[in-house]
Every structure is written in C-alpha cells, then in structure tokens.
Amino acid sequence: MVKSLTEAMVAIEGENLRGVTWVVIDEVKSGDWGVGGNQLTTEAVQALAAGAA
C-alpha cells in the first residue's frame, strides 16, 4: 500500500515528490466508521466486497 500510494503520487506530481511523500496507515476499529449515515463493521464491508446487498 505504501509503495503503491507513493508511486501514484510520483506519477501525478513527478519524481521530486518521491522523497517527501508520507503515507500514514491509521487502523480504525470495526464499527468506528460509517458511510451514508450508517455505521459499518468489518463484516458489513466484507459482505459489500463479496457483492452482498
């Protein structure tokens, strides 16, 4: 993820950004986030990814 995000920034902004691109991964506990006013759990996200309604 870190490498891919860095490469994306370099592709957009140029090689000079490589050395100053910071990627911070911040884990969020299941249920501590939501979309469209609905709380999401890990299970709900996995169901969405699997194509469940």
Jmol script that loads the backbone (N, CA, C; Angstrom):
load data "model"
ATOM      1  N   MET A   1       0.823  -1.170   0.000  1.00  0.00           N
ATOM      2  CA  MET A   1       0.000   0.000   0.000  1.00  0.00           C
ATOM      3  C   MET A   1       0.882   1.254   0.000  1.00  0.00           C
ATOM      4  N   VAL A   2       1.913   1.252   0.840  1.00  0.00           N
ATOM      5  CA  VAL A   2       2.801   2.406   0.922  1.00  0.00           C
ATOM      6  C   VAL A   2       3.490   2.643  -0.420  1.00  0.00           C
ATOM      7  N   LYS A   3       4.014   1.578  -0.995  1.00  0.00           N
ATOM      8  CA  LYS A   3       4.703   1.722  -2.285  1.00  0.00           C
ATOM      9  C   LYS A   3       3.736   2.185  -3.376  1.00  0.00           C
ATOM     10  N   SER A   4       2.550   1.599  -3.422  1.00  0.00           N
ATOM     11  CA  SER A   4       1.576   1.957  -4.463  1.00  0.00           C
ATOM     12  C   SER A   4       1.125   3.407  -4.349  1.00  0.00           C
ATOM     13  N   LEU A   5       0.876   3.871  -3.134  1.00  0.00           N
ATOM     14  CA  LEU A   5       0.469   5.264  -2.953  1.00  0.00           C
ATOM     15  C   LEU A   5       1.601   6.223  -3.319  1.00  0.00           C
ATOM     16  N   THR A   6       2.824   5.857  -2.953  1.00  0.00           N
ATOM     17  CA  THR A   6       3.973   6.682  -3.326  1.00  0.00           C
ATOM     18  C   THR A   6       4.110   6.743  -4.837  1.00  0.00           C
ATOM     19  N   GLU A   7       3.990   5.604  -5.503  1.00  0.00           N
ATOM     20  CA  GLU A   7       4.095   5.579  -6.966  1.00  0.00           C
ATOM     21  C   GLU A   7       2.990   6.398  -7.620  1.00  0.00           C
ATOM     22  N   ALA A   8       1.790   6.369  -7.042  1.00  0.00           N
ATOM     23  CA  ALA A   8       0.687   7.166  -7.582  1.00  0.00           C
ATOM     24  C   ALA A   8       1.000   8.651  -7.478  1.00  0.00           C
ATOM     25  N   MET A   9       1.526   9.079  -6.347  1.00  0.00           N
ATOM     26  CA  MET A   9       1.879  10.495  -6.181  1.00  0.00           C
ATOM     27  C   MET A   9       2.985  10.908  -7.149  1.00  0.00           C
ATOM     28  N   VAL A  10       3.979  10.051  -7.315  1.00  0.00           N
ATOM     29  CA  VAL A  10       5.071  10.345  -8.246  1.00  0.00           C
ATOM     30  C   VAL A  10       4.546  10.413  -9.673  1.00  0.00           C
ATOM     31  N   ALA A  11       3.636   9.525 -10.025  1.00  0.00           N
ATOM     32  CA  ALA A  11       3.067   9.537 -11.375  1.00  0.00           C
ATOM     33  C   ALA A  11       2.296  10.827 -11.640  1.00  0.00           C
ATOM     34  N   ILE A  12       1.669  11.371 -10.610  1.00  0.00           N
ATOM     35  CA  ILE A  12       0.877  12.588 -10.765  1.00  0.00           C
ATOM     36  C   ILE A  12       1.742  13.836 -10.678  1.00  0.00           C
ATOM     37  N   GLU A  13       2.610  13.901  -9.676  1.00  0.00           N
ATOM     38  CA  GLU A  13       3.332  15.129  -9.368  1.00  0.00           C
ATOM     39  C   GLU A  13       4.797  15.147  -9.800  1.00  0.00           C
ATOM     40  N   GLY A  14       5.338  13.975 -10.143  1.00  0.00           N
ATOM     41  CA  GLY A  14       6.726  13.931 -10.596  1.00  0.00           C
ATOM     42  C   GLY A  14       7.668  13.318  -9.574  1.00  0.00           C
ATOM     43  N   GLU A  15       8.832  12.935 -10.046  1.00  0.00           N
ATOM     44  CA  GLU A  15       9.830  12.216  -9.247  1.00  0.00           C
ATOM     45  C   GLU A  15      10.284  13.003  -8.017  1.00  0.00           C
ATOM     46  N   ASN A  16      10.263  14.321  -8.084  1.00  0.00           N
ATOM     47  CA  ASN A  16      10.710  15.119  -6.938  1.00  0.00           C
ATOM     48  C   ASN A  16       9.877  14.886  -5.685  1.00  0.00           C
ATOM     49  N   LEU A  17       8.667  14.361  -5.839  1.00  0.00           N
ATOM     50  CA  LEU A  17       7.808  14.123  -4.687  1.00  0.00           C
ATOM     51  C   LEU A  17       8.119  12.806  -3.970  1.00  0.00           C
ATOM     52  N   ARG A  18       8.880  11.913  -4.601  1.00  0.00           N
ATOM     53  CA  ARG A  18       9.135  10.597  -4.004  1.00  0.00           C
ATOM     54  C   ARG A  18       9.714  10.718  -2.591  1.00  0.00           C
ATOM     55  N   GLY A  19      10.711  11.531  -2.421  1.00  0.00           N
ATOM     56  CA  GLY A  19      11.392  11.621  -1.126  1.00  0.00           C
ATOM     57  C   GLY A  19      10.611  12.338  -0.039  1.00  0.00           C
ATOM     58  N   VAL A  20       9.547  13.003  -0.417  1.00  0.00           N
ATOM     59  CA  VAL A  20       8.761  13.752   0.577  1.00  0.00           C
ATOM     60  C   VAL A  20       7.318  13.266   0.669  1.00  0.00           C
ATOM     61  N   THR A  21       7.026  12.123   0.076  1.00  0.00           N
ATOM     62  CA  THR A  21       5.680  11.547   0.160  1.00  0.00           C
ATOM     63  C   THR A  21       5.604  10.692   1.417  1.00  0.00           C
ATOM     64  N   TRP A  22       4.722  11.075   2.314  1.00  0.00           N
ATOM     65  CA  TRP A  22       4.498  10.323   3.549  1.00  0.00           C
ATOM     66  C   TRP A  22       3.187   9.572   3.433  1.00  0.00           C
ATOM     67  N   VAL A  23       3.199   8.316   3.847  1.00  0.00           N
ATOM     68  CA  VAL A  23       1.977   7.513   3.890  1.00  0.00           C
ATOM     69  C   VAL A  23       1.790   7.070   5.335  1.00  0.00           C
ATOM     70  N   VAL A  24       0.662   7.421   5.906  1.00  0.00           N
ATOM     71  CA  VAL A  24       0.359   7.046   7.282  1.00  0.00           C
ATOM     72  C   VAL A  24      -0.838   6.104   7.262  1.00  0.00           C
ATOM     73  N   ILE A  25      -0.661   4.937   7.848  1.00  0.00           N
ATOM     74  CA  ILE A  25      -1.758   3.967   7.922  1.00  0.00           C
ATOM     75  C   ILE A  25      -2.328   4.039   9.330  1.00  0.00           C
ATOM     76  N   ASP A  26      -3.606   4.351   9.411  1.00  0.00           N
ATOM     77  CA  ASP A  26      -4.279   4.515  10.693  1.00  0.00           C
ATOM     78  C   ASP A  26      -5.415   3.503  10.762  1.00  0.00           C
ATOM     79  N   GLU A  27      -5.231   2.483  11.571  1.00  0.00           N
ATOM     80  CA  GLU A  27      -6.247   1.442  11.706  1.00  0.00           C
ATOM     81  C   GLU A  27      -7.482   2.012  12.406  1.00  0.00           C
ATOM     82  N   VAL A  28      -8.661   1.616  11.935  1.00  0.00           N
ATOM     83  CA  VAL A  28      -9.917   2.036  12.528  1.00  0.00           C
ATOM     84  C   VAL A  28     -10.657   0.780  12.979  1.00  0.00           C
ATOM     85  N   LYS A  29     -11.096   0.770  14.225  1.00  0.00           N
ATOM     86  CA  LYS A  29     -11.795  -0.402  14.752  1.00  0.00           C
ATOM     87  C   LYS A  29     -13.138  -0.604  14.055  1.00  0.00           C
ATOM     88  N   SER A  30     -13.525  -1.848  13.935  1.00  0.00           N
ATOM     89  CA  SER A  30     -14.815  -2.206  13.342  1.00  0.00           C
ATOM     90  C   SER A  30     -15.932  -1.468  14.063  1.00  0.00           C
ATOM     91  N   GLY A  31     -16.800  -0.832  13.269  1.00  0.00           N
ATOM     92  CA  GLY A  31     -17.923  -0.115  13.829  1.00  0.00           C
ATOM     93  C   GLY A  31     -17.629   1.339  14.160  1.00  0.00           C
ATOM     94  N   ASP A  32     -16.352   1.741  14.096  1.00  0.00           N
ATOM     95  CA  ASP A  32     -15.967   3.117  14.416  1.00  0.00           C
ATOM     96  C   ASP A  32     -15.958   4.025  13.191  1.00  0.00           C
ATOM     97  N   TRP A  33     -16.610   3.601  12.123  1.00  0.00           N
ATOM     98  CA  TRP A  33     -16.688   4.419  10.916  1.00  0.00           C
ATOM     99  C   TRP A  33     -17.983   4.111  10.204  1.00  0.00           C
ATOM    100  N   GLY A  34     -18.325   4.947   9.262  1.00  0.00           N
ATOM    101  CA  GLY A  34     -19.578   4.732   8.564  1.00  0.00           C
ATOM    102  C   GLY A  34     -19.620   5.447   7.230  1.00  0.00           C
ATOM    103  N   VAL A  35     -20.636   5.108   6.447  1.00  0.00           N
ATOM    104  CA  VAL A  35     -20.858   5.702   5.136  1.00  0.00           C
ATOM    105  C   VAL A  35     -22.354   5.972   5.001  1.00  0.00           C
ATOM    106  N   GLY A  36     -22.692   7.144   4.511  1.00  0.00           N
ATOM    107  CA  GLY A  36     -24.097   7.464   4.270  1.00  0.00           C
ATOM    108  C   GLY A  36     -24.950   7.452   5.517  1.00  0.00           C
ATOM    109  N   GLY A  37     -24.353   7.783   6.655  1.00  0.00           N
ATOM    110  CA  GLY A  37     -25.102   7.825   7.899  1.00  0.00           C
ATOM    111  C   GLY A  37     -25.258   6.479   8.580  1.00  0.00           C
ATOM    112  N   ASN A  38     -24.646   5.437   8.017  1.00  0.00           N
ATOM    113  CA  ASN A  38     -24.753   4.091   8.593  1.00  0.00           C
ATOM    114  C   ASN A  38     -23.408   3.630   9.132  1.00  0.00           C
ATOM    115  N   GLN A  39     -23.423   3.102  10.350  1.00  0.00           N
ATOM    116  CA  GLN A  39     -22.222   2.542  10.946  1.00  0.00           C
ATOM    117  C   GLN A  39     -21.838   1.263  10.206  1.00  0.00           C
ATOM    118  N   LEU A  40     -20.545   1.105   9.940  1.00  0.00           N
ATOM    119  CA  LEU A  40     -20.086  -0.096   9.244  1.00  0.00           C
ATOM    120  C   LEU A  40     -19.181  -0.925  10.147  1.00  0.00           C
ATOM    121  N   THR A  41     -19.328  -2.221  10.023  1.00  0.00           N
ATOM    122  CA  THR A  41     -18.455  -3.165  10.716  1.00  0.00           C
ATOM    123  C   THR A  41     -17.590  -3.860   9.676  1.00  0.00           C
ATOM    124  N   THR A  42     -16.588  -4.555  10.147  1.00  0.00           N
ATOM    125  CA  THR A  42     -15.734  -5.319   9.247  1.00  0.00           C
ATOM    126  C   THR A  42     -16.557  -6.314   8.441  1.00  0.00           C
ATOM    127  N   GLU A  43     -17.501  -6.955   9.103  1.00  0.00           N
ATOM    128  CA  GLU A  43     -18.339  -7.947   8.428  1.00  0.00           C
ATOM    129  C   GLU A  43     -19.177  -7.302   7.324  1.00  0.00           C
ATOM    130  N   ALA A  44     -19.697  -6.101   7.573  1.00  0.00           N
ATOM    131  CA  ALA A  44     -20.505  -5.418   6.578  1.00  0.00           C
ATOM    132  C   ALA A  44     -19.670  -5.050   5.361  1.00  0.00           C
ATOM    133  N   VAL A  45     -18.442  -4.605   5.577  1.00  0.00           N
ATOM    134  CA  VAL A  45     -17.555  -4.259   4.472  1.00  0.00           C
ATOM    135  C   VAL A  45     -17.198  -5.506   3.676  1.00  0.00           C
ATOM    136  N   GLN A  46     -16.924  -6.604   4.363  1.00  0.00           N
ATOM    137  CA  GLN A  46     -16.624  -7.855   3.668  1.00  0.00           C
ATOM    138  C   GLN A  46     -17.813  -8.324   2.846  1.00  0.00           C
ATOM    139  N   ALA A  47     -19.019  -8.163   3.346  1.00  0.00           N
ATOM    140  CA  ALA A  47     -20.220  -8.536   2.606  1.00  0.00           C
ATOM    141  C   ALA A  47     -20.369  -7.667   1.377  1.00  0.00           C
ATOM    142  N   LEU A  48     -20.113  -6.351   1.507  1.00  0.00           N
ATOM    143  CA  LEU A  48     -20.177  -5.464   0.349  1.00  0.00           C
ATOM    144  C   LEU A  48     -19.153  -5.866  -0.702  1.00  0.00           C
ATOM    145  N   ALA A  49     -17.945  -6.190  -0.255  1.00  0.00           N
ATOM    146  CA  ALA A  49     -16.891  -6.589  -1.186  1.00  0.00           C
ATOM    147  C   ALA A  49     -17.238  -7.884  -1.904  1.00  0.00           C
ATOM    148  N   ALA A  50     -17.989  -8.755  -1.231  1.00  0.00           N
ATOM    149  CA  ALA A  50     -18.387 -10.035  -1.827  1.00  0.00           C
ATOM    150  C   ALA A  50     -19.601  -9.888  -2.725  1.00  0.00           C
ATOM    151  N   GLY A  51     -20.192  -8.669  -2.771  1.00  0.00           N
ATOM    152  CA  GLY A  51     -21.328  -8.445  -3.645  1.00  0.00           C
ATOM    153  C   GLY A  51     -22.667  -8.627  -2.995  1.00  0.00           C
ATOM    154  N   ALA A  52     -22.693  -8.776  -1.676  1.00  0.00           N
ATOM    155  CA  ALA A  52     -23.969  -8.919  -0.971  1.00  0.00           C
ATOM    156  C   ALA A  52     -24.655  -7.570  -0.878  1.00  0.00           C
ATOM    157  N   ALA A  53     -25.956  -7.576  -0.907  1.00  0.00           N
ATOM    158  CA  ALA A  53     -26.725  -6.318  -0.829  1.00  0.00           C
ATOM    159  C   ALA A  53     -26.799  -5.812   0.580  1.00  0.00           C
TER     160      ALA A  53
END
end "model"
wireframe off; spacefill off
backbone 0.3
color backbone group
